[in-house]
Every structure is written in C-alpha cells, then in structure tokens.
C-alpha cells in the first residue's frame, strides 16, 4: 500500500507488533492522528446524524399535511413502500433503468476503450472529445437531450430524419414524439450518452495496464486478435469491468437529474429517488419518504456487495 | 503500448477516419447542436439548420439580464469554491494521515469514507431538510456548502491518498536528517510534490459541487441560494407558451464552459485523477 520503508513509529497494533523501541509518547501518537479528525468528525456529523434521523422518522407516522396524527408506526411505512403500487413500480423502474444503462455503457465503453487503445493519429484529441459528455453538467445534459435532440419540431433527431428522407426524395418523413413514445428509452439513452465515457476511462486504464509482453508472445505464437482478446485481455479487464459496473450501478440507482428533467417522472419513468423526492415534497409524507430512503440505502449496499461477488465468480468460472 | 499498426495503408487510414468520425459525432454532435441553438434567433430556432442562419447573442444577453440566472451563477461559484476549499484542506490532512501514518482502524476508516461517498444522497435529503429548517440553514449558502463538503470529502480523501502513496516519502526523512524541522520538511519537500494531486482533487471536487442538482433543488427555495442547475431547470417549467429553448441553450453553454475549460487545460491530470482509484486500487 504505502511506500513506508521503516515501520512507522506510531504503530500500535494489538497483535504482536514488537513495541516500537523509542516510540513517541501517547500524546504524540494522538497528534499524528489529529489530521484525520476534522474530516472524520465532519463527515460523520453531516451524513450519519441525518441518516439516524431518517431511520427514526421511517418508523414514525408523520405527514405534515396531517400534523395531529403523528406517532409510532412500526414497520407500516416499510410495508407501504413495498405494497404501494407507485413505489413498487418505481422500484422496478429503478432496476430496469440501472441494468440497461450500466450494461449498455459497459459494452460501448469497452468498444471505445479498445478503439482508443490502438495507435492512430489524433488519439489524444478523440479521447478528449469522448470525455466531453461526462463533463457536461448533468442537468444541462438532460435538458440538451430533452430540448435539442428529442424535441419533435426542432430536435436534432427529427431534423436528421427529415434530412435523410429528403436525400432520397421522400417528402413525408416520420416525426416521432420521442419522449412520449418511448419515455424510459429516452431517459436511458441520455444517461448512456453521459456515462459511457466514465466506463471508457476505467476500461482504458485497465487496457493500458495489460502486460504487453504476454500479448506479444501470444501473437508470435500465432494467436488471432480474437483469441488474444478472449483469453488475455478480457480476463485482465475483469476487475475493471467489475469496478465500472459497480460504481456505475451505484450512481445510476441514485439518478435524479435525468428523470426529473426529461420526463418529470411521468409516463412510468419515476425511479425510486424521484418518487422519494415526490413523496417528501409533494405528498409531505415524511415517514414514508424516509422508509423509501432507507430502502435505497440498503439497495445500494446490496448492489455494492452482490454485484461484486456475482460478477467476479461468474467471470472466474468462465476463465477456467 | 499497443504494437499494432506498423505501416499505415490507405485503406486502414480510411477505416480509422470513418470510425473516428462516428465516435466524434456520437460524443460531440449533441454538444455542438446546443451551442448552435444558443446562437439562433427566435424565428430560426426551429429551422433545423445545423449552422445558424442568422447569428445572434440575444439569448446570452437575455439570460444575463435576468437576476434569476446571474444570482444563481454567483451562488454556484461561491458555494462550489467555498466547499471545495474546505473539503480539500480537510481531505489533504486526512489523506496524509492515511497514506503516511499507521494506526489501528485505518482500513476501516478508508472503507467508511468510501461507503459515505456512495451513500444515496436522496435518503439524506428529507432529514437534512428538517434539520436545516430548524437550524435556520435552509435556503442559505451554508445549507448547501455543508452537505457538499460531506460528499466531496470522501472523494477528496480517496483521490488524494492515491496520489500521496506515490510520493517518495524517504525525501522527508532525508530532509529531516539534513536538519529540517518537520514543518520545513513538509513545506519545502512534500508540499511541492503533493501540489499536483491536491490541485487535481480540487478540480474534481469543484466539478462535483458545480454539478449537483438534488441537494440544490431540495435545500433551497428562493434565488438567495439557488444554484445554476436548479435555475436552469426552472427555465423550462416557467414559460409554457413562450419557448425558452434559446435561453436554456445559452445557459447550458455558460455553465458548461468552466468545466470544459478546466478539462482542456488539465486534461492529463483529470484523467489520471478519475482513474487513480482504478489503477492503484
């Protein structure tokens, strides 16, 4: 991990580390730890206190539109999260949205990373341009898709269709209403566009850390490019694919900007974060919103855990 | 590096050219399209021309005339800068301790900070709303700065400790042996080596704060502390009959420019920062 050459004097592991001969005093040891404390204390206060509050509120009956009816509700709110048709469908939407976006991003990202791993003129420029979508402010990106691309009158998509049609002399091009015809796909496409560069960066880092001598040896032994990819590159990329999939899922599960901006959660695109937001700010049902919030936290933890294990074991079996 | 492609044939060149063109269209066309929309006048907005027929700065001058946008821009810059400064100072201290010192519970600590970075923001919104309202922080700058710092800190700690691990710390010892005090060793030897990492982290943290939407829309209610992404999203809803696309396009371009500039100037470093976790994790 670190580049420490000598055992640091402040080491105080409970297990059999020999006592540092001329270690600093207890006060000095605490002084060494001091730099960490502000960040730690701060982070804990701002995240964990509110989270404890969420946990408490989630078992209360608390709707600010009905202030007198406040009290302990037990697990009613949680039951409501899983039985309420709205919330349940938003859980399904969240899962679909996350899986589709992450998988498509990974596939596209892998393709782009393989492309950028080749040597060609203007590679640096192409890479910079490819990263651009990731750096557009998310809300601006969502607005961009909504207004500049999907808009049936002056959007780029319908404009392109009209142009293509006129190229072939046809005069009545189809002009789909992208957002109302395929709302979930519209949100997914915007997210895929924005998140692919992120996956590409991670996978590119993986590709460039490949031991090239092995690849070279395989090539000399007559391996086809496909074989090299299948048996050398892909296994090496496994942990990078995992990492990308994992981080991607965690962020996409939480996505709020795109859903809020493109469809305002309408037409069956409301995901869990959006529904929580709505439960809280429009229905003012604090208890239920908090319970749904806790569900998201647990969901994220499960993804973080499971995805990692499932993916790694799957790939391990394949490699064998 | 990739040992492919010795002699470039014409066919190969063409293939690359086409491939690159496709890739660039995919990534860049939408962005260029919004730039083009932002320069179009109201009556040519829907003409579908890629290059505006009549160029106009009206959209830009219009948004800068509204306090709605100007105030939000000031809020965004102020809030993001303050949050970045605080997060980077605390983050540097913490990352230094993690990379440099050994103490019980260190790995647990790193784990916890990673976990917090991935903590779903949406589940903190409702309690933060309540807490901030009772503390009078709702709809103020600190009301946004505090949660931003919190989510920026783990990002800062993680990125910085990846950078700090690469610093040859023996130099510090050498400096001390030559008679430098710990303070001097840090200031003269370590700080210059750490500066690029700190700088990259600051940029990433700034981008994070600048981009945030969920906290900004949930914890503000007026122009007093509303940031640009939120102001932008209200452009859409407010005028149903007058088409706001021109102003939205202009505003989107204005708020994306700082980020694009950062990236153009510090491209290498940002890419290194974004992937540092992956490479050294």
Interface residues (C-beta under 8 A of the other chain):
Chain A: X1 X2 X3 X4 X5 X7 X8 X10 X11 X12 X13 X14 X29 X32 X33 X35 X36 X38 X39 X40 X42 X43 X46 X47 X49 X50 X51 X53 X54 X57 X112 X115 X117 X118 X119 X120 X121 X122 X126 X127 X128 X129 X130 X131 X132 X133 X135 X136 X137 X138 X139 X140 X143 X144 X145 X146 X147 X148 X149 X151 X153 X154 X156 X158 X159 X162 X163 X193 X197 X198 X201 X202 X204 X205 X206 X208 X209 X212 X215 X216 X219 X240 X243 X250 X253 X254 X256 X257 X260 X261 X272 X273 X276 X277 X280 X281 X286 X289 X290 X292 X293 X294 X296 X297 X300 X304
Chain B: X1 X2 X3 X4 X5 X16 X19 X20 X23 X24 X26 X27 X28 X29 X30 X31 X33 X34 X37 X45 X46 X47 X48 X90 X91 X93 X94 X96 X97 X98 X99 X100 X101 X102 X103 X104 X109 X113 X116 X118 X119 X120 X121 X122 X123 X124 X125 X126 X127 X128 X129 X130 X131 X146 X147 X149 X150 X153 X154 X157 X165 X166 X167 X168 X169 X170 X207 X210 X211 X213 X214 X217 X218 X228 X229 X230 X232 X233 X236 X245 X248 X249 X251 X252 X255 X256 X259 X260 X263 X264 X267 X271 X274 X275 X277 X278 X279 X281
